Amino acid sequence: MLDIKLIRENPGVIKKDLEKRNDKEKIKWVDDIIVKDKEYRTLLQLNQDLRHKRNIITNEINQLRKKGKDISGKVKEAKELPQKIKEVDEKIKELQGKIYYYLMRLPNILHKSVPKGKDESENKEVRKWGKKPKFNFELKTHGEIIEKLGVGDFEQAAKVSGKGFYYLIGELALMEQALQRFAIDNLVKKGFKLVEPPLILRRGSYEGVTDL
């Protein structure tokens, strides 16, 4: 998630990056975030002022009571404050949700070396490896081959995880594990250290990561 401070102070940087991505819809989000953020901070200050006022009135009521003076006016004023504070709290929570929705969906800032293109047809080819083979038969997708061999299941995975996920079964699952171990062994030989992270993260840890 991008830092809200970056959007407050440098909205142009975010917009320029989104222009590079040809994402016109999210460019509008930046202005919307700024408007909502200003309203959010105004309400935070109002919330603080109301709570401060409540404390002052409570103290004034205590002082008037000690002096035997009429407190009905102050009591009436004090009774109105909790509802006002509640309403402001609800608006703050609502704005937080809207801002959070946008922030969690804004992508990371592209590196300056990333070229701009109207679509994937203008992607820059960095390098090639090997020769592109030619086949004299109809090609099948990896998904079709996997299901035909019975080493994967897309349909059942979609039921539990959603479209785009898959089960690897039997030999293919073992192959994936072997490839992972092969990569790990080679990286360790090059001086890298293997780290096994926790499987569960605190909210702040994953919110600090944005989409590419």
C-alpha positions in Angstrom: 0.0 0.0 0.0 1.4 3.4 -1.0 2.0 5.9 1.9 -0.8 8.4 2.1 1.9 11.0 2.8 3.3 10.5 -0.7 -0.1 11.1 -2.3 -0.7 14.2 -0.1 2.7 15.7 -1.0 3.4 14.4 -4.5 0.1 13.5 -6.2 1.7 14.4 -9.6 4.3 11.6 -9.2 1.5 9.1 -8.7 -0.5 10.4 -11.6 2.5 10.5 -13.9 3.2 6.8 -13.0 -0.4 5.8 -13.7 -0.3 7.7 -17.1 2.7 5.5 -17.9 0.5 2.5 -17.2 -2.4 3.9 -19.3 -4.6 3.6 -16.2 -6.9 6.6 -16.6 -9.4 5.3 -14.0 -6.9 5.2 -11.2 -5.7 8.7 -12.1 -9.1 9.9 -11.0 -8.7 8.0 -7.8 -5.7 10.2 -6.8 -7.8 13.3 -6.7 -10.6 11.5 -4.9 -8.1 10.3 -2.3 -6.9 13.8 -1.7 -10.4 15.2 -1.2 -11.4 12.4 1.1 -8.1 12.6 3.1 -8.6 16.4 3.7 -12.1 15.7 4.9 -10.8 12.8 7.1 -8.2 15.0 8.7 -10.8 17.8 9.3 -13.1 15.3 11.0 -10.2 14.0 13.1 -9.6 17.6 14.4 -13.3 18.1 15.0 -13.4 14.8 16.9 -10.5 15.9 19.1 -12.2 19.3 19.7 -15.5 17.8 20.7 -13.8 15.4 23.2 -11.8 18.3 24.6 -15.0 20.3 24.9 -16.6 17.4 26.7 -13.8 17.3 29.2 -14.0 21.1 29.8 -17.8 21.0 30.3 -17.4 18.1 32.7 -14.9 20.1 34.7 -17.2 23.2 34.7 -20.1 21.1 35.9 -18.0 19.8 38.8 -16.9 23.4 39.7 -20.5 24.8 39.5 -21.8 21.9 41.7 -19.2 22.6 44.3 -20.3 26.2 44.4 -24.0 25.2 44.6 -24.8 26.9 41.3 -27.2 25.9 38.6 -25.7 23.2 36.3 -28.8 22.4 34.1 -27.5 24.4 31.1 -24.1 22.7 31.2 -25.6 19.3 31.7 -27.9 19.8 28.7 -24.8 20.8 26.6 -22.9 17.8 27.9 -25.7 15.4 26.9 -25.6 16.6 23.3 -21.9 15.9 22.8 -21.8 12.0 22.9 -24.2 11.9 19.9 -22.1 14.5 18.0 -18.9 12.5 18.7 -20.6 9.3 17.6 -21.7 10.8 14.3 -18.2 12.2 13.7 -16.6 8.8 14.6 -18.9 7.1 12.1 -18.0 9.5 9.3 -14.3 9.0 10.1 -14.7 5.3 9.9 -16.5 5.5 6.6 -13.8 7.7 5.1 -11.1 5.5 6.4 -12.7 2.6 4.5 -13.0 4.5 1.3 -9.4 5.7 1.4 -8.2 2.2 2.3 -10.0 0.7 -0.6 -8.2 3.0 -3.1 -4.8 2.7 -1.4 -4.9 -1.1 -1.4 -5.5 -1.0 -5.2 -3.0 1.6 -6.3 0.1 -0.1 -7.9 3.7 0.5 -6.9 5.8 3.2 -8.6 7.4 2.0 -11.7 11.2 2.1 -12.1 12.3 4.9 -14.4 13.8 2.4 -16.8 10.3 0.9 -17.5 9.3 1.9 -21.1 6.0 3.4 -21.9 3.7 1.7 -24.3 0.1 1.8 -25.4 -0.3 -1.9 -24.8 1.6 -5.2 -24.5 2.5 -5.0 -28.3 4.9 -2.2 -27.4 6.7 -4.2 -24.7 10.5 -4.0 -25.0 12.2 -7.3 -25.6 15.3 -7.4 -23.3 16.9 -10.6 -24.7 16.2 -14.0 -26.3 17.4 -17.4 -25.3 17.5 -20.3 -27.7 15.6 -20.7 -31.0 11.9 -20.6 -31.2 10.8 -24.1 -32.2 8.4 -24.9 -35.0 5.8 -27.6 -34.7 4.0 -29.6 -37.3 1.0 -30.4 -35.0 -1.6 -28.4 -33.1 -0.2 -27.0 -29.9 -2.0 -27.4 -26.6 -1.9 -25.2 -23.6 0.0 -26.3 -20.5 -3.4 -26.6 -18.7 -4.8 -29.0 -21.3 -1.6 -31.2 -21.1 -1.7 -31.2 -17.3 -5.3 -32.3 -17.1 -4.9 -34.9 -19.9 -2.0 -36.5 -17.9 -4.0 -36.4 -14.7 -1.3 -34.4 -12.8 -3.4 -31.3 -12.1 -6.9 -30.1 -11.5 -8.1 -26.6 -12.3 -11.8 -27.2 -11.8 -11.7 -28.4 -8.2 -9.1 -25.7 -7.3 -11.4 -23.0 -8.7 -14.2 -24.2 -6.4 -12.0 -23.6 -3.3 -9.7 -20.8 -4.3 -11.2 -19.1 -7.3 -10.4 -18.9 -11.0 -6.7 -19.1 -11.9 -5.7 -21.5 -9.2 -4.8 -25.2 -9.5 -4.0 -28.5 -7.8 -0.8 -30.2 -8.7 -1.0 -33.9 -8.4 1.4 -36.8 -8.1 4.5 -36.6 -10.2 4.0 -33.0 -11.2 3.7 -32.0 -7.5 6.9 -33.9 -6.8 8.6 -32.2 -9.8 7.7 -28.7 -8.5 9.2 -29.6 -5.1 12.3 -30.9 -6.8 12.6 -27.7 -8.9 12.3 -25.6 -5.7 15.0 -27.6 -4.0 17.2 -27.4 -7.1 16.9 -23.6 -7.1 17.5 -23.4 -3.4 20.6 -25.6 -3.5 22.1 -23.5 -6.4 21.4 -20.2 -4.6 22.9 -21.5 -1.4 26.1 -22.5 -3.3 26.2 -18.9 -4.5 26.3 -17.5 -1.0 22.6 -16.8 -0.4 21.0 -17.8 2.9 17.7 -19.6 3.0 15.1 -18.0 5.2 11.8 -19.6 6.2 9.3 -16.8 7.1 6.2 -17.1 9.3 3.1 -18.2 7.4 1.0 -15.5 9.0 1.7 -11.8 8.8 0.5 -8.8 10.9 -1.8 -6.6 8.9 0.8 -3.7 8.7 3.4 -6.0 7.1 1.3 -7.0 4.1 -0.4 -3.6 3.8 3.1 -2.1 3.2 3.4 -4.1 0.0 1.6 -2.9 -3.2 0.7 -4.5 -6.5 3.3 -4.3 -9.2 
